[in-house]
Amino acid sequence: MKFSSEIMEELDLKSHWNNAYDKTKTKNLGWFEETCAPSIDLINSCHLNKKSCILNVGAGTTLLIDELIALQYTNLIANDISNIALDKIKKRLGSNKKHVKFIIDNLLKPSSLNLINPVDLWHDRAVLHFFTDKEDQKAYFNLLKTKVKLGGYVIIATFNLEGAIQCSGLPVQRYNKAMISKRLGKNFNLIKCFDYTFYNPSGDSREYIYTLFKRNSM
Ligand SMILES: C[S@@+](CC[C@H](N)C(=O)[O-])C[C@H]1O[C@@H](n2cnc3c(N)ncnc32)[C@H](O)[C@@H]1O
């Protein structure tokens, strides 16, 4: 059972993100990527079957979903706490939305996400770094660990130690590969890792680390 302060926190978080997506066009969002090349390169290197289930957590309005459909992936899940963001993807995709299950849910207090079968790939770009509270980080990694199959992959792209200290007006936790590896634990092997400078629509740079892990045991 949720206490009223928890419900308020969740509503605040939801309205923060809904407000961002409501008042700003996708192409003007500070985290907008014209192409999701670094993610696509990592996903290609996994050599997944086109029917593999790819869960994009905190998808927002990312074009990654469109790019994966163009690559003929047919079993996608787009999750976000913001219903406005997911509605924008749905509208943009038109009939291609049949390849995507949309799940509005809070990664930190999941309900519908708890019900999905384990996935072949968990993809997160620019979501984990918003979880600055230790309990929230624990909740995020607990969910990830229950939702990635044996032999499945995890891509986490997050601000690196040179990265910004805020995004969307919120404080962030920055990571290096040792910190992410530690959180995932011994059941996940690091396969690839690189630093990446992202230039946002205003031309400002943001330093990311991209990591790809494979689950070797449960
Ligand atoms: C900076 S945006 C990145 C969006 C997308 N991944 C991209 O690369 O364009 C962060 C996203 O995380 C979502 N988000 C933040 N907290 C969340 C939570 N607790 N559960 C689910 N989504 C969340 C936000 O709504 C937002 O869409």
The ligand as a Tripos MOL2 file, in Angstrom:
@<TRIPOS>MOLECULE
LIG
   27    29     1     0     0
SMALL
NO_CHARGES

@<TRIPOS>ATOM
      1 C1         16.1720   12.6910  -20.3830 C.3       1 LIG1
      2 S1         14.7640   11.8040  -20.8000 S.3       1 LIG1
      3 C2         15.4030   10.5570  -21.9130 C.3       1 LIG1
      4 C3         14.3270   10.0100  -22.8250 C.3       1 LIG1
      5 C4         14.8220    8.9550  -23.8180 C.3       1 LIG1
      6 N1         15.4100    7.8210  -23.1640 N.3       1 LIG1
      7 C5         15.7780    9.5640  -24.8050 C.2       1 LIG1
      8 O1         16.9420    9.1580  -24.8450 O.co2     1 LIG1
      9 O2         15.3350   10.4340  -25.5700 O.co2     1 LIG1
     10 C6         14.4160   10.8510  -19.3320 C.3       1 LIG1
     11 C7         13.1550   10.0380  -19.4490 C.3       1 LIG1
     12 O3         12.9770    9.2150  -18.3050 O.3       1 LIG1
     13 C8         11.6020    9.2100  -17.9650 C.3       1 LIG1
     14 N2         11.5310    8.8730  -16.5270 N.ar      1 LIG1
     15 C9         12.0400    9.5920  -15.4950 C.ar      1 LIG1
     16 N3         11.7910    8.9740  -14.3250 N.ar      1 LIG1
     17 C10        11.1190    7.8330  -14.6390 C.ar      1 LIG1
     18 C11        10.6070    6.7700  -13.8680 C.ar      1 LIG1
     19 N4         10.7230    6.7610  -12.5350 N.pl3     1 LIG1
     20 N5          9.9620    5.7650  -14.5010 N.ar      1 LIG1
     21 C12         9.8300    5.7630  -15.8560 C.ar      1 LIG1
     22 N6         10.3080    6.7470  -16.6350 N.ar      1 LIG1
     23 C13        10.9530    7.7620  -16.0460 C.ar      1 LIG1
     24 C14        11.1610   10.6200  -18.2710 C.3       1 LIG1
     25 O4          9.7720   10.7530  -18.4130 O.3       1 LIG1
     26 C15        11.9130   10.8880  -19.5630 C.3       1 LIG1
     27 O5         11.1730   10.4850  -20.6810 O.3       1 LIG1
@<TRIPOS>BOND
     1     1     2 1
     2     2     3 1
     3     2    10 1
     4     3     4 1
     5     4     5 1
     6     5     6 1
     7     5     7 1
     8     7     8 2
     9     7     9 1
    10    10    11 1
    11    11    12 1
    12    11    26 1
    13    12    13 1
    14    13    14 1
    15    13    24 1
    16    14    15 ar
    17    14    23 ar
    18    15    16 ar
    19    16    17 ar
    20    17    18 ar
    21    17    23 ar
    22    18    19 1
    23    18    20 ar
    24    20    21 ar
    25    21    22 ar
    26    22    23 ar
    27    24    25 1
    28    24    26 1
    29    26    27 1
@<TRIPOS>SUBSTRUCTURE
     1 LIG1         1 GROUP 0 **** ****
